[in-house]
């Protein structure tokens, strides 16, 4: 029994000693944002384009396992739901500022990861219409808490360059400054995001 414990300790220490030191990571993602819940959110928002940026440091615990802090930024062009707003002209944008951590499982040609990010979600925009020749504008804005869990897989294509995809389920609290008949101004939103990702990993 003592020999087995000593052998396991030796193997573990050797794996850690041989683990690469890790390094800087940066990912750029482009894809779609699909509203999933709750009902008020789905009734105000249609699927739209999303852009994401992640940067951090990967500390290798062993040759295969890494963990590290990350910063994130997301930006989306929000499309108003056509059935709710009857094709009223609108323009909306949504941004998130995030921080958190990522767990990485390396394999010979790439790595699998899961991350959890927290931060601020801000949406702002307007609806516009013309009544008796007068242009009327209704401004909407909300700032709330954001939680963004994501997972994905990346494959090395050339030296430090990796490509793959990211699947996310961002959650946010919302409280708009303008009410719409039949909708609650305060609600929680849940999206499903699917994005193609390219990254540099030292």
SVG drawing of the C-alpha trace seen along z (x, -y; Angstrom):
<svg xmlns="http://www.w3.org/2000/svg" viewBox="-52 -67 61 69">
<polyline fill="none" stroke="black" stroke-width="0.4" points="0.0,0.0 2.8,-2.4 4.6,-1.6 1.4,-2.4 0.9,-5.7 4.6,-6.7 4.3,-5.6 1.1,-7.8 2.8,-10.7 5.8,-10.4 3.7,-10.2 1.6,-13.2 4.7,-15.3 6.3,-14.3 3.2,-15.2 3.1,-18.6 6.8,-19.2 6.6,-18.4 3.5,-20.5 4.1,-23.5 4.0,-26.9 0.8,-28.0 0.4,-31.4 -1.8,-34.2 -5.0,-33.3 -7.4,-35.3 -10.5,-34.2 -12.7,-36.0 -16.2,-34.6 -18.9,-35.4 -22.4,-33.8 -26.0,-34.0 -28.0,-34.8 -31.2,-32.9 -33.8,-34.1 -35.0,-31.1 -36.8,-32.6 -38.6,-34.1 -41.9,-34.8 -41.6,-38.6 -38.1,-38.5 -39.0,-36.1 -41.9,-38.4 -39.6,-41.4 -36.5,-40.0 -35.8,-37.9 -32.6,-36.0 -29.7,-38.2 -25.9,-38.5 -23.4,-38.4 -19.7,-39.2 -17.6,-38.0 -14.0,-38.6 -12.3,-36.6 -8.8,-37.1 -6.9,-35.6 -4.2,-33.4 -4.0,-29.6 -2.2,-28.1 -1.3,-24.5 -1.9,-22.4 -0.8,-19.3 0.2,-18.6 -3.6,-18.1 -5.4,-20.3 -5.4,-24.1 -7.3,-26.8 -7.1,-30.6 -8.9,-34.0 -10.6,-35.6 -12.1,-38.9 -14.9,-39.1 -16.8,-41.5 -19.9,-40.7 -21.8,-42.9 -25.0,-42.1 -27.3,-43.8 -30.7,-43.3 -33.6,-42.6 -37.1,-43.6 -39.7,-40.9 -41.8,-41.6 -45.0,-40.0 -45.0,-42.2 -43.9,-45.5 -45.6,-45.2 -42.4,-46.0 -42.0,-49.4 -38.6,-50.8 -36.1,-50.2 -32.4,-50.2 -31.0,-48.4 -27.6,-47.3 -26.6,-45.1 -23.2,-44.9 -21.7,-42.9 -18.6,-43.4 -17.5,-40.2 -14.9,-38.5 -14.5,-35.0 -12.5,-31.8 -12.1,-28.9 -11.3,-25.2 -9.3,-23.6 -8.8,-20.0 -6.0,-19.7 -5.6,-16.9 -2.9,-16.4 -4.6,-18.5 -6.5,-21.0 -8.6,-21.4 -12.0,-21.3 -13.1,-24.1 -15.9,-25.3 -16.1,-28.8 -18.2,-30.9 -18.3,-34.7 -20.1,-37.4 -20.6,-41.1 -22.9,-43.8 -25.4,-43.5 -26.6,-46.8 -29.2,-47.2 -30.2,-50.4 -32.2,-51.5 -35.4,-53.1 -38.5,-52.6 -39.5,-55.2 -42.7,-56.1 -44.4,-59.0 -47.8,-60.3 -49.4,-63.1 -46.1,-64.0 -44.3,-64.1 -41.6,-61.6 -42.0,-60.1 -39.3,-58.1 -39.6,-55.7 -36.3,-55.2 -35.6,-51.9 -32.7,-51.1 -31.8,-48.5 -28.7,-47.7 -28.5,-44.5 -26.5,-41.6 -25.1,-39.0 -24.1,-35.4 -22.6,-33.7 -21.7,-29.9 -20.0,-28.6 -18.4,-25.5 -16.6,-24.6 -13.8,-22.9 -10.8,-24.3 -8.5,-22.6 -4.9,-23.6 -4.5,-24.5 -1.1,-26.2 1.3,-26.7 -0.6,-28.9 -3.7,-29.4 -6.8,-27.4 -10.3,-27.3 -13.5,-25.7 -17.0,-26.6 -18.5,-27.9 -21.9,-27.2 -23.3,-29.5 -26.4,-30.1 -26.2,-33.7 -28.6,-34.9 -29.4,-38.5 -31.7,-40.7 -33.6,-43.4 -35.6,-46.4 -36.6,-48.6 -37.4,-52.3 -40.4,-52.1 -43.4,-49.9 -45.3,-48.1 -48.8,-47.0 -49.0,-43.3 -45.3,-43.1 -43.6,-43.4 -40.8,-46.0 -38.8,-43.8 -37.8,-40.2 -34.9,-37.8 -33.6,-36.8 -32.0,-33.5 -30.3,-33.1 -28.6,-30.3 -25.5,-31.4 -23.7,-29.4 -20.5,-30.9 -17.5,-30.1 -14.3,-30.9 -10.8,-31.6 -8.1,-32.1 -4.4,-32.4 -3.1,-30.3 0.5,-30.6"/>
</svg>
